[in-house]
Every structure is written in C-alpha cells, then in structure tokens.
C-alpha cells in the first residue's frame, strides 16, 4: 500500500504505535476490501493495540494480498463466519458505498461495533 496522499484509493498511512489496549483485549475483523483505505483503517487499529483476526471478501485475490500485508490474519469462508465470531469486538470495512449501511446493520445485529 502507498503512503502517498496523491495515491488516493491506495493511501494507507502508518503512524507510531501507541497501544491503548493490551494483547487480546480488542480483537477485530475486516469485511469488504473494495477500496484501498481498508489498509489505513487496519493500520490505525493495529497501531492502537488492536488484533486483526479475520478477513472476508468474495474476491480471493484481494484476500490473499490483504493476508500478505497482515501476516497471521485468518481468511474467513463467509461473512457470517466473521460476524458470528464472539471474540471480535469490531468489524471494519471498505466495501462499495451502497453496501456499507446494510453491512453496518448486520454487524450491529451481531453485537459488534462498526
């Protein structure tokens, strides 16, 4: 991912690590990799001490690239697998805009933040 603002879609800034939670306290997943800003979102959450646990997108090539960037993240077989994981506190997403609202409602229906 790019660290140049002019790269728009793939701009994923990295900051200094300043953990506000300890290991295992804030586990999160990602659903929807349609826009490159998912990398910036995940970078920020990891830098704050979050643990990125799982990812789902129907495009397996996007999932493979994402897993290369975040070693240790588990590719999920379905959206439901991520939503139903009781250990996850938050789901982040960069799905296409018209899918974000409905996904957010499904996430909250599963008791997670979005």
C-alpha positions in Angstrom: 0.0 0.0 0.0 1.0 3.5 -0.6 2.0 6.2 1.9 1.5 9.0 -0.6 -1.7 11.0 -0.3 -1.8 11.5 -4.1 -2.4 7.8 -4.5 -5.9 8.3 -3.2 -7.5 4.8 -3.3 -4.4 3.0 -2.0 -3.3 5.6 0.5 -2.6 3.8 3.8 -0.7 5.9 6.3 1.2 4.4 9.1 1.7 6.1 12.4 3.6 5.5 15.5 2.5 2.5 17.6 0.7 3.8 20.7 -1.2 0.9 22.2 -4.3 1.9 24.2 -5.2 -1.7 24.9 -3.3 -4.9 25.8 -2.8 -8.1 23.8 -6.1 -9.9 23.2 -8.3 -7.0 24.6 -9.5 -5.7 21.3 -9.9 -8.2 18.5 -11.4 -7.1 15.2 -12.1 -8.3 11.7 -12.5 -6.9 8.2 -15.2 -7.5 5.7 -15.1 -5.9 2.2 -11.8 -5.0 0.5 -13.2 -2.9 -2.4 -11.3 0.2 -1.5 -7.7 0.6 -0.5 -8.5 2.7 2.5 -9.1 -0.6 4.4 -5.4 -0.8 4.9 -5.3 2.6 6.6 -8.2 1.7 8.8 -6.5 -1.6 9.9 -3.1 0.1 10.3 -4.7 2.6 12.8 -6.5 -0.1 14.7 -3.4 -2.3 15.0 -1.2 0.7 16.0 -3.7 1.4 18.8 -3.2 -2.2 20.1 -6.0 -4.0 18.3 -5.5 -7.5 17.0 -6.7 -8.1 13.4 -8.1 -11.7 13.5 -10.1 -12.4 10.3 -11.0 -11.1 6.9 -13.7 -11.8 4.4 -14.2 -10.7 0.8 -15.6 -12.7 -2.1 -12.6 -11.8 -4.2 -9.9 -14.3 -3.1 -7.1 -12.4 -4.8 -7.9 -9.3 -2.6 -7.9 -11.6 0.5 -4.6 -13.1 -0.5 -3.0 -9.6 -0.9 -4.5 -8.5 2.4 -3.2 -11.5 4.2 0.3 -10.9 2.8 0.1 -7.4 4.3 -1.2 -8.6 7.7 0.5 -11.9 8.5 -1.5 -14.0 10.9 -4.9 -12.8 9.8 -7.2 -15.7 9.1 -9.2 -15.7 5.8 -12.9 -16.5 6.5 -15.0 -18.6 4.3 -18.0 -16.3 4.6 -19.2 -13.0 6.0 -21.2 -15.0 8.6 -18.0 -16.6 9.9 -16.6 -13.2 10.8 -19.9 -11.8 12.1 -20.5 -14.8 14.3 -17.1 -14.9 16.0 -17.9 -14.0 19.6 -14.3 -12.8 20.3 -14.5 -9.9 17.8 -15.5 -6.5 19.1 -15.5 -4.5 15.9 -15.7 -5.0 12.1 -14.1 -2.6 9.7 -15.0 -2.4 6.1 -14.2 -0.8 2.8 -16.9 -2.4 0.7 -18.6 -0.4 -2.0 -20.6 2.6 -0.6 -24.1 1.2 -1.3 -23.2 -1.9 0.7 -21.8 -0.1 3.8 -25.1 0.8 5.5 -26.6 -2.7 5.2 -23.3 -4.3 6.4 -23.2 -1.9 9.3 -26.7 -3.0 10.4 -25.7 -6.7 10.2 -22.6 -6.0 12.2 -24.6 -4.3 14.9 -27.2 -7.0 14.9 -24.4 -9.3 15.9 -23.5 -7.1 18.9 -20.3 -5.6 17.3 -19.2 -2.1 16.6 -18.7 -0.9 13.0 
